Amino acid sequence: MTRQAVSKHLRVLAGAGLVRGVRRGRESLWRLEPSRLDDARRSLDHISRQWDQALGRLRALVED
């Protein structure tokens, strides 16, 4: 992965509040935001449960 690609991904994560960057001279230091990661995990778990329920309903419909 190129340096530019990593920088782009880090900027996207920073925009979502999942990481925080600090510029020191020519370097950027990045830090995870654990509380925001926990929020994201809970949201993804909720979405996963919704998909599981929807797929379960679809499976029941198809099998009937």
PQR file of N, CA, C, O and H, with PARSE charges and radii, in Angstrom:
ATOM      1  N   MET A   1       0.843  -1.165   0.000 -0.4000 1.5000
ATOM      2  CA  MET A   1       0.000   0.000   0.000 -0.0000 2.0000
ATOM      3  C   MET A   1       0.897   1.239   0.000  0.5500 1.7000
ATOM      4  O   MET A   1       1.900   1.289   0.712 -0.5500 1.4000
ATOM      5  N   THR A   2       0.538   2.201  -0.778 -0.4000 1.5000
ATOM      6  CA  THR A   2       1.365   3.399  -0.879 -0.0000 2.0000
ATOM      7  C   THR A   2       1.164   4.319   0.327  0.5500 1.7000
ATOM      8  O   THR A   2       0.167   4.220   1.043 -0.5500 1.4000
ATOM      9  H   THR A   2      -0.277   2.160  -1.356  0.4000 1.0000
ATOM     10  N   ARG A   3       2.108   5.193   0.531 -0.4000 1.5000
ATOM     11  CA  ARG A   3       2.006   6.179   1.617 -0.0000 2.0000
ATOM     12  C   ARG A   3       0.784   7.069   1.404  0.5500 1.7000
ATOM     13  O   ARG A   3       0.091   7.423   2.358 -0.5500 1.4000
ATOM     14  H   ARG A   3       2.918   5.273  -0.050  0.4000 1.0000
ATOM     15  N   GLN A   4       0.528   7.426   0.152 -0.4000 1.5000
ATOM     16  CA  GLN A   4      -0.624   8.271  -0.142 -0.0000 2.0000
ATOM     17  C   GLN A   4      -1.929   7.550   0.205  0.5500 1.7000
ATOM     18  O   GLN A   4      -2.860   8.170   0.720 -0.5500 1.4000
ATOM     19  H   GLN A   4       1.091   7.139  -0.622  0.4000 1.0000
ATOM     20  N   ALA A   5      -2.002   6.259  -0.072 -0.4000 1.5000
ATOM     21  CA  ALA A   5      -3.212   5.490   0.240 -0.0000 2.0000
ATOM     22  C   ALA A   5      -3.425   5.414   1.747  0.5500 1.7000
ATOM     23  O   ALA A   5      -4.551   5.559   2.224 -0.5500 1.4000
ATOM     24  H   ALA A   5      -1.246   5.755  -0.491  0.4000 1.0000
ATOM     25  N   VAL A   6      -2.351   5.189   2.496 -0.4000 1.5000
ATOM     26  CA  VAL A   6      -2.454   5.142   3.957 -0.0000 2.0000
ATOM     27  C   VAL A   6      -2.924   6.490   4.479  0.5500 1.7000
ATOM     28  O   VAL A   6      -3.801   6.551   5.340 -0.5500 1.4000
ATOM     29  H   VAL A   6      -1.437   5.072   2.109  0.4000 1.0000
ATOM     30  N   SER A   7      -2.348   7.573   3.966 -0.4000 1.5000
ATOM     31  CA  SER A   7      -2.746   8.921   4.393 -0.0000 2.0000
ATOM     32  C   SER A   7      -4.221   9.171   4.114  0.5500 1.7000
ATOM     33  O   SER A   7      -4.924   9.744   4.946 -0.5500 1.4000
ATOM     34  H   SER A   7      -1.635   7.524   3.267  0.4000 1.0000
ATOM     35  N   LYS A   8      -4.687   8.750   2.959 -0.4000 1.5000
ATOM     36  CA  LYS A   8      -6.086   8.941   2.601 -0.0000 2.0000
ATOM     37  C   LYS A   8      -6.993   8.188   3.573  0.5500 1.7000
ATOM     38  O   LYS A   8      -7.990   8.736   4.046 -0.5500 1.4000
ATOM     39  H   LYS A   8      -4.116   8.285   2.283  0.4000 1.0000
ATOM     40  N   HIS A   9      -6.654   6.947   3.869 -0.4000 1.5000
ATOM     41  CA  HIS A   9      -7.463   6.149   4.794 -0.0000 2.0000
ATOM     42  C   HIS A   9      -7.466   6.760   6.192  0.5500 1.7000
ATOM     43  O   HIS A   9      -8.499   6.784   6.860 -0.5500 1.4000
ATOM     44  H   HIS A   9      -5.845   6.502   3.485  0.4000 1.0000
ATOM     45  N   LEU A  10      -6.322   7.248   6.626 -0.4000 1.5000
ATOM     46  CA  LEU A  10      -6.252   7.881   7.944 -0.0000 2.0000
ATOM     47  C   LEU A  10      -7.098   9.148   7.991  0.5500 1.7000
ATOM     48  O   LEU A  10      -7.729   9.427   9.010 -0.5500 1.4000
ATOM     49  H   LEU A  10      -5.483   7.229   6.083  0.4000 1.0000
ATOM     50  N   ARG A  11      -7.122   9.914   6.913 -0.4000 1.5000
ATOM     51  CA  ARG A  11      -7.955  11.119   6.871 -0.0000 2.0000
ATOM     52  C   ARG A  11      -9.440  10.751   6.943  0.5500 1.7000
ATOM     53  O   ARG A  11     -10.221  11.433   7.606 -0.5500 1.4000
ATOM     54  H   ARG A  11      -6.609   9.687   6.085  0.4000 1.0000
ATOM     55  N   VAL A  12      -9.819   9.679   6.265 -0.4000 1.5000
ATOM     56  CA  VAL A  12     -11.219   9.233   6.321 -0.0000 2.0000
ATOM     57  C   VAL A  12     -11.570   8.805   7.749  0.5500 1.7000
ATOM     58  O   VAL A  12     -12.627   9.166   8.265 -0.5500 1.4000
ATOM     59  H   VAL A  12      -9.184   9.125   5.727  0.4000 1.0000
ATOM     60  N   LEU A  13     -10.678   8.034   8.386 -0.4000 1.5000
ATOM     61  CA  LEU A  13     -10.915   7.609   9.762 -0.0000 2.0000
ATOM     62  C   LEU A  13     -10.976   8.812  10.701  0.5500 1.7000
ATOM     63  O   LEU A  13     -11.777   8.831  11.635 -0.5500 1.4000
ATOM     64  H   LEU A  13      -9.818   7.740   7.967  0.4000 1.0000
ATOM     65  N   ALA A  14     -10.138   9.808  10.458 -0.4000 1.5000
ATOM     66  CA  ALA A  14     -10.152  11.022  11.275 -0.0000 2.0000
ATOM     67  C   ALA A  14     -11.468  11.772  11.080  0.5500 1.7000
ATOM     68  O   ALA A  14     -12.028  12.309  12.035 -0.5500 1.4000
ATOM     69  H   ALA A  14      -9.487   9.793   9.699  0.4000 1.0000
ATOM     70  N   GLY A  15     -11.951  11.805   9.860 -0.4000 1.5000
ATOM     71  CA  GLY A  15     -13.231  12.454   9.588 -0.0000 2.0000
ATOM     72  C   GLY A  15     -14.383  11.790  10.318  0.5500 1.7000
ATOM     73  O   GLY A  15     -15.362  12.442  10.680 -0.5500 1.4000
ATOM     74  H   GLY A  15     -11.496  11.369   9.084  0.4000 1.0000
ATOM     75  N   ALA A  16     -14.259  10.482  10.531 -0.4000 1.5000
ATOM     76  CA  ALA A  16     -15.280   9.735  11.268 -0.0000 2.0000
ATOM     77  C   ALA A  16     -15.058   9.800  12.774  0.5500 1.7000
ATOM     78  O   ALA A  16     -15.866   9.288  13.549 -0.5500 1.4000
ATOM     79  H   ALA A  16     -13.464   9.952  10.236  0.4000 1.0000
ATOM     80  N   GLY A  17     -13.961  10.430  13.186 -0.4000 1.5000
ATOM     81  CA  GLY A  17     -13.678  10.551  14.609 -0.0000 2.0000
ATOM     82  C   GLY A  17     -13.062   9.315  15.235  0.5500 1.7000
ATOM     83  O   GLY A  17     -12.991   9.214  16.460 -0.5500 1.4000
ATOM     84  H   GLY A  17     -13.305  10.846  12.556  0.4000 1.0000
ATOM     85  N   LEU A  18     -12.612   8.366  14.410 -0.4000 1.5000
ATOM     86  CA  LEU A  18     -12.061   7.120  14.935 -0.0000 2.0000
ATOM     87  C   LEU A  18     -10.580   7.223  15.276  0.5500 1.7000
ATOM     88  O   LEU A  18     -10.071   6.451  16.089 -0.5500 1.4000
ATOM     89  H   LEU A  18     -12.670   8.448  13.416  0.4000 1.0000
ATOM     90  N   VAL A  19      -9.891   8.172  14.658 -0.4000 1.5000
ATOM     91  CA  VAL A  19      -8.485   8.432  14.963 -0.0000 2.0000
ATOM     92  C   VAL A  19      -8.285   9.942  15.036  0.5500 1.7000
ATOM     93  O   VAL A  19      -9.109  10.721  14.558 -0.5500 1.4000
ATOM     94  H   VAL A  19     -10.305   8.799  13.998  0.4000 1.0000
ATOM     95  N   ARG A  20      -7.180  10.329  15.641 -0.4000 1.5000
ATOM     96  CA  ARG A  20      -6.839  11.750  15.730 -0.0000 2.0000
ATOM     97  C   ARG A  20      -5.379  11.901  15.341  0.5500 1.7000
ATOM     98  O   ARG A  20      -4.514  11.167  15.818 -0.5500 1.4000
ATOM     99  H   ARG A  20      -6.511   9.696  16.029  0.4000 1.0000
ATOM    100  N   GLY A  21      -5.124  12.849  14.481 -0.4000 1.5000
ATOM    101  CA  GLY A  21      -3.763  13.084  14.018 -0.0000 2.0000
ATOM    102  C   GLY A  21      -3.203  14.383  14.554  0.5500 1.7000
ATOM    103  O   GLY A  21      -3.910  15.383  14.680 -0.5500 1.4000
ATOM    104  H   GLY A  21      -5.827  13.446  14.094  0.4000 1.0000
ATOM    105  N   VAL A  22      -1.910  14.349  14.868 -0.4000 1.5000
ATOM    106  CA  VAL A  22      -1.207  15.548  15.316 -0.0000 2.0000
ATOM    107  C   VAL A  22       0.005  15.711  14.422  0.5500 1.7000
ATOM    108  O   VAL A  22       0.770  14.769  14.216 -0.5500 1.4000
ATOM    109  H   VAL A  22      -1.336  13.537  14.766  0.4000 1.0000
ATOM    110  N   ARG A  23       0.173  16.890  13.905 -0.4000 1.5000
ATOM    111  CA  ARG A  23       1.306  17.182  13.017 -0.0000 2.0000
ATOM    112  C   ARG A  23       2.491  17.647  13.855  0.5500 1.7000
ATOM    113  O   ARG A  23       2.368  18.573  14.657 -0.5500 1.4000
ATOM    114  H   ARG A  23      -0.448  17.656  14.073  0.4000 1.0000
ATOM    115  N   ARG A  24       3.631  17.005  13.667 -0.4000 1.5000
ATOM    116  CA  ARG A  24       4.878  17.412  14.330 -0.0000 2.0000
ATOM    117  C   ARG A  24       5.955  17.523  13.259  0.5500 1.7000
ATOM    118  O   ARG A  24       6.546  16.533  12.829 -0.5500 1.4000
ATOM    119  H   ARG A  24       3.731  16.253  13.016  0.4000 1.0000
ATOM    120  N   GLY A  25       6.185  18.751  12.850 -0.4000 1.5000
ATOM    121  CA  GLY A  25       7.136  18.963  11.770 -0.0000 2.0000
ATOM    122  C   GLY A  25       6.626  18.342  10.497  0.5500 1.7000
ATOM    123  O   GLY A  25       5.527  18.658  10.038 -0.5500 1.4000
ATOM    124  H   GLY A  25       5.705  19.556  13.199  0.4000 1.0000
ATOM    125  N   ARG A  26       7.423  17.456   9.920 -0.4000 1.5000
ATOM    126  CA  ARG A  26       7.032  16.787   8.674 -0.0000 2.0000
ATOM    127  C   ARG A  26       6.274  15.496   8.927  0.5500 1.7000
ATOM    128  O   ARG A  26       5.807  14.865   7.979 -0.5500 1.4000
ATOM    129  H   ARG A  26       8.315  17.200  10.293  0.4000 1.0000
ATOM    130  N   GLU A  27       6.138  15.087  10.187 -0.4000 1.5000
ATOM    131  CA  GLU A  27       5.478  13.833  10.530 -0.0000 2.0000
ATOM    132  C   GLU A  27       4.075  14.078  11.065  0.5500 1.7000
ATOM    133  O   GLU A  27       3.770  15.138  11.610 -0.5500 1.4000
ATOM    134  H   GLU A  27       6.517  15.599  10.958  0.4000 1.0000
ATOM    135  N   SER A  28       3.247  13.084  10.897 -0.4000 1.5000
ATOM    136  CA  SER A  28       1.926  13.069  11.525 -0.0000 2.0000
ATOM    137  C   SER A  28       1.884  11.873  12.455  0.5500 1.7000
ATOM    138  O   SER A  28       2.223  10.755  12.065 -0.5500 1.4000
ATOM    139  H   SER A  28       3.495  12.222  10.454  0.4000 1.0000
ATOM    140  N   LEU A  29       1.468  12.115  13.678 -0.4000 1.5000
ATOM    141  CA  LEU A  29       1.302  11.040  14.644 -0.0000 2.0000
ATOM    142  C   LEU A  29      -0.192  10.790  14.822  0.5500 1.7000
ATOM    143  O   LEU A  29      -0.974  11.725  14.993 -0.5500 1.4000
ATOM    144  H   LEU A  29       1.193  13.022  13.995  0.4000 1.0000
ATOM    145  N   TRP A  30      -0.576   9.516  14.779 -0.4000 1.5000
ATOM    146  CA  TRP A  30      -1.993   9.167  14.824 -0.0000 2.0000
ATOM    147  C   TRP A  30      -2.295   8.392  16.092  0.5500 1.7000
ATOM    148  O   TRP A  30      -1.491   7.580  16.550 -0.5500 1.4000
ATOM    149  H   TRP A  30       0.059   8.756  14.640  0.4000 1.0000
ATOM    150  N   ARG A  31      -3.466   8.654  16.650 -0.4000 1.5000
ATOM    151  CA  ARG A  31      -3.900   7.978  17.873 -0.0000 2.0000
ATOM    152  C   ARG A  31      -5.337   7.504  17.680  0.5500 1.7000
ATOM    153  O   ARG A  31      -6.191   8.235  17.179 -0.5500 1.4000
ATOM    154  H   ARG A  31      -4.119   9.314  16.277  0.4000 1.0000
ATOM    155  N   LEU A  32      -5.580   6.258  18.091 -0.4000 1.5000
ATOM    156  CA  LEU A  32      -6.943   5.732  18.058 -0.0000 2.0000
ATOM    157  C   LEU A  32      -7.786   6.429  19.112  0.5500 1.7000
ATOM    158  O   LEU A  32      -7.281   6.838  20.157 -0.5500 1.4000
ATOM    159  H   LEU A  32      -4.886   5.663  18.498  0.4000 1.0000
ATOM    160  N   GLU A  33      -9.061   6.559  18.828 -0.4000 1.5000
ATOM    161  CA  GLU A  33     -10.024   7.094  19.787 -0.0000 2.0000
ATOM    162  C   GLU A  33     -10.874   5.913  20.267  0.5500 1.7000
ATOM    163  O   GLU A  33     -11.895   5.598  19.655 -0.5500 1.4000
ATOM    164  H   GLU A  33      -9.471   6.227  17.978  0.4000 1.0000
ATOM    165  N   PRO A  34     -10.458   5.255  21.366 -0.5600 1.5000
ATOM    166  CA  PRO A  34     -11.126   4.011  21.799  0.2800 2.0000
ATOM    167  C   PRO A  34     -12.631   4.145  22.013  0.5500 1.7000
ATOM    168  O   PRO A  34     -13.382   3.240  21.648 -0.5500 1.4000
ATOM    169  N   SER A  35     -13.081   5.239  22.588 -0.4000 1.5000
ATOM    170  CA  SER A  35     -14.520   5.374  22.837 -0.0000 2.0000
ATOM    171  C   SER A  35     -15.293   5.430  21.526  0.5500 1.7000
ATOM    172  O   SER A  35     -16.380   4.863  21.410 -0.5500 1.4000
ATOM    173  H   SER A  35     -12.471   5.974  22.884  0.4000 1.0000
ATOM    174  N   ARG A  36     -14.728   6.113  20.547 -0.4000 1.5000
ATOM    175  CA  ARG A  36     -15.389   6.181  19.235 -0.0000 2.0000
ATOM    176  C   ARG A  36     -15.368   4.816  18.542  0.5500 1.7000
ATOM    177  O   ARG A  36     -16.314   4.468  17.835 -0.5500 1.4000
ATOM    178  H   ARG A  36     -13.845   6.573  20.640  0.4000 1.0000
ATOM    179  N   LEU A  37     -14.298   4.044  18.740 -0.4000 1.5000
ATOM    180  CA  LEU A  37     -14.245   2.695  18.177 -0.0000 2.0000
ATOM    181  C   LEU A  37     -15.315   1.816  18.811  0.5500 1.7000
ATOM    182  O   LEU A  37     -15.940   1.004  18.129 -0.5500 1.4000
ATOM    183  H   LEU A  37     -13.530   4.327  19.314  0.4000 1.0000
ATOM    184  N   ASP A  38     -15.526   1.974  20.111 -0.4000 1.5000
ATOM    185  CA  ASP A  38     -16.584   1.217  20.790 -0.0000 2.0000
ATOM    186  C   ASP A  38     -17.956   1.591  20.225  0.5500 1.7000
ATOM    187  O   ASP A  38     -18.796   0.718  20.010 -0.5500 1.4000
ATOM    188  H   ASP A  38     -15.019   2.634  20.666  0.4000 1.0000
ATOM    189  N   ASP A  39     -18.182   2.878  19.986 -0.4000 1.5000
ATOM    190  CA  ASP A  39     -19.443   3.323  19.381 -0.0000 2.0000
ATOM    191  C   ASP A  39     -19.634   2.698  18.002  0.5500 1.7000
ATOM    192  O   ASP A  39     -20.721   2.224  17.671 -0.5500 1.4000
ATOM    193  H   ASP A  39     -17.499   3.587  20.161  0.4000 1.0000
ATOM    194  N   ALA A  40     -18.571   2.701  17.206 -0.4000 1.5000
ATOM    195  CA  ALA A  40     -18.640   2.125  15.861 -0.0000 2.0000
ATOM    196  C   ALA A  40     -18.923   0.628  15.926  0.5500 1.7000
ATOM    197  O   ALA A  40     -19.716   0.106  15.142 -0.5500 1.4000
ATOM    198  H   ALA A  40     -17.688   3.085  17.475  0.4000 1.0000
ATOM    199  N   ARG A  41     -18.273  -0.059  16.862 -0.4000 1.5000
ATOM    200  CA  ARG A  41     -18.500  -1.508  17.007 -0.0000 2.0000
ATOM    201  C   ARG A  41     -19.948  -1.789  17.381  0.5500 1.7000
ATOM    202  O   ARG A  41     -20.561  -2.704  16.830 -0.5500 1.4000
ATOM    203  H   ARG A  41     -17.629   0.366  17.498  0.4000 1.0000
ATOM    204  N   ARG A  42     -20.505  -1.011  18.315 -0.4000 1.5000
ATOM    205  CA  ARG A  42     -21.899  -1.211  18.704 -0.0000 2.0000
ATOM    206  C   ARG A  42     -22.837  -0.972  17.521  0.5500 1.7000
ATOM    207  O   ARG A  42     -23.800  -1.715  17.330 -0.5500 1.4000
ATOM    208  H   ARG A  42     -20.006  -0.268  18.762  0.4000 1.0000
ATOM    209  N   SER A  43     -22.561   0.052  16.738 -0.4000 1.5000
ATOM    210  CA  SER A  43     -23.391   0.334  15.559 -0.0000 2.0000
ATOM    211  C   SER A  43     -23.309  -0.798  14.544  0.5500 1.7000
ATOM    212  O   SER A  43     -24.325  -1.217  13.988 -0.5500 1.4000
ATOM    213  H   SER A  43     -21.779   0.656  16.893  0.4000 1.0000
ATOM    214  N   LEU A  44     -22.100  -1.291  14.306 -0.4000 1.5000
ATOM    215  CA  LEU A  44     -21.933  -2.392  13.354 -0.0000 2.0000
ATOM    216  C   LEU A  44     -22.579  -3.676  13.866  0.5500 1.7000
ATOM    217  O   LEU A  44     -23.125  -4.446  13.076 -0.5500 1.4000
ATOM    218  H   LEU A  44     -21.275  -0.951  14.757  0.4000 1.0000
ATOM    219  N   ASP A  45     -22.525  -3.920  15.170 -0.4000 1.5000
ATOM    220  CA  ASP A  45     -23.203  -5.084  15.748 -0.0000 2.0000
ATOM    221  C   ASP A  45     -24.709  -4.986  15.543  0.5500 1.7000
ATOM    222  O   ASP A  45     -25.366  -5.978  15.225 -0.5500 1.4000
ATOM    223  H   ASP A  45     -22.081  -3.295  15.812  0.4000 1.0000
ATOM    224  N   HIS A  46     -25.250  -3.788  15.725 -0.4000 1.5000
ATOM    225  CA  HIS A  46     -26.685  -3.569  15.525 -0.0000 2.0000
ATOM    226  C   HIS A  46     -27.071  -3.831  14.063  0.5500 1.7000
ATOM    227  O   HIS A  46     -28.061  -4.508  13.789 -0.5500 1.4000
ATOM    228  H   HIS A  46     -24.717  -2.983  15.982  0.4000 1.0000
ATOM    229  N   ILE A  47     -26.296  -3.300  13.147 -0.4000 1.5000
ATOM    230  CA  ILE A  47     -26.560  -3.509  11.719 -0.0000 2.0000
ATOM    231  C   ILE A  47     -26.448  -4.994  11.376  0.5500 1.7000
ATOM    232  O   ILE A  47     -27.239  -5.510  10.587 -0.5500 1.4000
ATOM    233  H   ILE A  47     -25.492  -2.749  13.369  0.4000 1.0000
ATOM    234  N   SER A  48     -25.474  -5.676  11.962 -0.4000 1.5000
ATOM    235  CA  SER A  48     -25.296  -7.110  11.714 -0.0000 2.0000
ATOM    236  C   SER A  48     -26.527  -7.894  12.172  0.5500 1.7000
ATOM    237  O   SER A  48     -26.985  -8.797  11.472 -0.5500 1.4000
ATOM    238  H   SER A  48     -24.831  -5.257  12.603  0.4000 1.0000
ATOM    239  N   ARG A  49     -27.058  -7.552  13.340 -0.4000 1.5000
ATOM    240  CA  ARG A  49     -28.263  -8.228  13.836 -0.0000 2.0000
ATOM    241  C   ARG A  49     -29.444  -7.980  12.906  0.5500 1.7000
ATOM    242  O   ARG A  49     -30.235  -8.888  12.649 -0.5500 1.4000
ATOM    243  H   ARG A  49     -26.686  -6.819  13.909  0.4000 1.0000
ATOM    244  N   GLN A  50     -29.568  -6.753  12.400 -0.4000 1.5000
ATOM    245  CA  GLN A  50     -30.658  -6.448  11.470 -0.0000 2.0000
ATOM    246  C   GLN A  50     -30.541  -7.290  10.199  0.5500 1.7000
ATOM    247  O   GLN A  50     -31.538  -7.816   9.704 -0.5500 1.4000
ATOM    248  H   GLN A  50     -28.925  -6.015  12.609  0.4000 1.0000
ATOM    249  N   TRP A  51     -29.316  -7.416   9.672 -0.4000 1.5000
ATOM    250  CA  TRP A  51     -29.116  -8.235   8.475 -0.0000 2.0000
ATOM    251  C   TRP A  51     -29.421  -9.696   8.758  0.5500 1.7000
ATOM    252  O   TRP A  51     -30.037 -10.371   7.933 -0.5500 1.4000
ATOM    253  H   TRP A  51     -28.506  -6.989  10.074  0.4000 1.0000
ATOM    254  N   ASP A  52     -28.998 -10.191   9.915 -0.4000 1.5000
ATOM    255  CA  ASP A  52     -29.280 -11.589  10.273 -0.0000 2.0000
ATOM    256  C   ASP A  52     -30.786 -11.837  10.324  0.5500 1.7000
ATOM    257  O   ASP A  52     -31.266 -12.863   9.842 -0.5500 1.4000
ATOM    258  H   ASP A  52     -28.498  -9.642  10.585  0.4000 1.0000
ATOM    259  N   GLN A  53     -31.529 -10.895  10.908 -0.4000 1.5000
ATOM    260  CA  GLN A  53     -32.981 -11.044  10.983 -0.0000 2.0000
ATOM    261  C   GLN A  53     -33.613 -11.008   9.595  0.5500 1.7000
ATOM    262  O   GLN A  53     -34.492 -11.814   9.289 -0.5500 1.4000
ATOM    263  H   GLN A  53     -31.139 -10.061  11.299  0.4000 1.0000
ATOM    264  N   ALA A  54     -33.166 -10.080   8.762 -0.4000 1.5000
ATOM    265  CA  ALA A  54     -33.716  -9.964   7.406 -0.0000 2.0000
ATOM    266  C   ALA A  54     -33.416 -11.218   6.595  0.5500 1.7000
ATOM    267  O   ALA A  54     -34.281 -11.721   5.877 -0.5500 1.4000
ATOM    268  H   ALA A  54     -32.452  -9.426   9.011  0.4000 1.0000
ATOM    269  N   LEU A  55     -32.187 -11.723   6.712 -0.4000 1.5000
ATOM    270  CA  LEU A  55     -31.839 -12.942   5.974 -0.0000 2.0000
ATOM    271  C   LEU A  55     -32.595 -14.139   6.512  0.5500 1.7000
ATOM    272  O   LEU A  55     -32.948 -15.038   5.748 -0.5500 1.4000
ATOM    273  H   LEU A  55     -31.485 -11.315   7.295  0.4000 1.0000
ATOM    274  N   GLY A  56     -32.850 -14.170   7.803 -0.4000 1.5000
ATOM    275  CA  GLY A  56     -33.666 -15.243   8.386 -0.0000 2.0000
ATOM    276  C   GLY A  56     -35.084 -15.226   7.843  0.5500 1.7000
ATOM    277  O   GLY A  56     -35.651 -16.272   7.529 -0.5500 1.4000
ATOM    278  H   GLY A  56     -32.563 -13.440   8.424  0.4000 1.0000
ATOM    279  N   ARG A  57     -35.659 -14.024   7.734 -0.4000 1.5000
ATOM    280  CA  ARG A  57     -37.003 -13.901   7.164 -0.0000 2.0000
ATOM    281  C   ARG A  57     -37.009 -14.335   5.695  0.5500 1.7000
ATOM    282  O   ARG A  57     -37.928 -15.028   5.257 -0.5500 1.4000
ATOM    283  H   ARG A  57     -35.198 -13.174   7.989  0.4000 1.0000
ATOM    284  N   LEU A  58     -35.991 -13.931   4.939 -0.4000 1.5000
ATOM    285  CA  LEU A  58     -35.896 -14.321   3.539 -0.0000 2.0000
ATOM    286  C   LEU A  58     -35.768 -15.834   3.399  0.5500 1.7000
ATOM    287  O   LEU A  58     -36.408 -16.442   2.541 -0.5500 1.4000
ATOM    288  H   LEU A  58     -35.245 -13.368   5.295  0.4000 1.0000
ATOM    289  N   ARG A  59     -34.942 -16.433   4.242 -0.4000 1.5000
ATOM    290  CA  ARG A  59     -34.748 -17.883   4.199 -0.0000 2.0000
ATOM    291  C   ARG A  59     -36.078 -18.600   4.494  0.5500 1.7000
ATOM    292  O   ARG A  59     -36.428 -19.560   3.806 -0.5500 1.4000
ATOM    293  H   ARG A  59     -34.422 -15.939   4.939  0.4000 1.0000
ATOM    294  N   ALA A  60     -36.809 -18.143   5.501 -0.4000 1.5000
ATOM    295  CA  ALA A  60     -38.088 -18.758   5.838 -0.0000 2.0000
ATOM    296  C   ALA A  60     -39.065 -18.619   4.681  0.5500 1.7000
ATOM    297  O   ALA A  60     -39.806 -19.555   4.380 -0.5500 1.4000
ATOM    298  H   ALA A  60     -36.526 -17.364   6.060  0.4000 1.0000
ATOM    299  N   LEU A  61     -39.076 -17.468   4.033 -0.4000 1.5000
ATOM    300  CA  LEU A  61     -39.958 -17.247   2.895 -0.0000 2.0000
ATOM    301  C   LEU A  61     -39.623 -18.189   1.741  0.5500 1.7000
ATOM    302  O   LEU A  61     -40.516 -18.774   1.128 -0.5500 1.4000
ATOM    303  H   LEU A  61     -38.474 -16.707   4.277  0.4000 1.0000
ATOM    304  N   VAL A  62     -38.338 -18.329   1.452 -0.4000 1.5000
ATOM    305  CA  VAL A  62     -37.885 -19.152   0.328 -0.0000 2.0000
ATOM    306  C   VAL A  62     -38.154 -20.639   0.610  0.5500 1.7000
ATOM    307  O   VAL A  62     -38.533 -21.391  -0.288 -0.5500 1.4000
ATOM    308  H   VAL A  62     -37.612 -17.854   1.950  0.4000 1.0000
ATOM    309  N   GLU A  63     -37.952 -21.047   1.865 -0.4000 1.5000
ATOM    310  CA  GLU A  63     -38.123 -22.457   2.193 -0.0000 2.0000
ATOM    311  C   GLU A  63     -39.587 -22.872   2.303  0.5500 1.7000
ATOM    312  O   GLU A  63     -39.906 -24.058   2.214 -0.5500 1.4000
ATOM    313  H   GLU A  63     -37.644 -20.436   2.595  0.4000 1.0000
ATOM    314  N   ASP A  64     -40.484 -21.894   2.496 -0.4000 1.5000
ATOM    315  CA  ASP A  64     -41.922 -22.232   2.601 -0.0000 2.0000
ATOM    316  C   ASP A  64     -42.554 -22.431   1.280  0.5500 1.7000
ATOM    317  O   ASP A  64     -43.749 -22.718   1.203 -0.5500 1.4000
ATOM    318  H   ASP A  64     -40.226 -20.931   2.568  0.4000 1.0000
TER
END
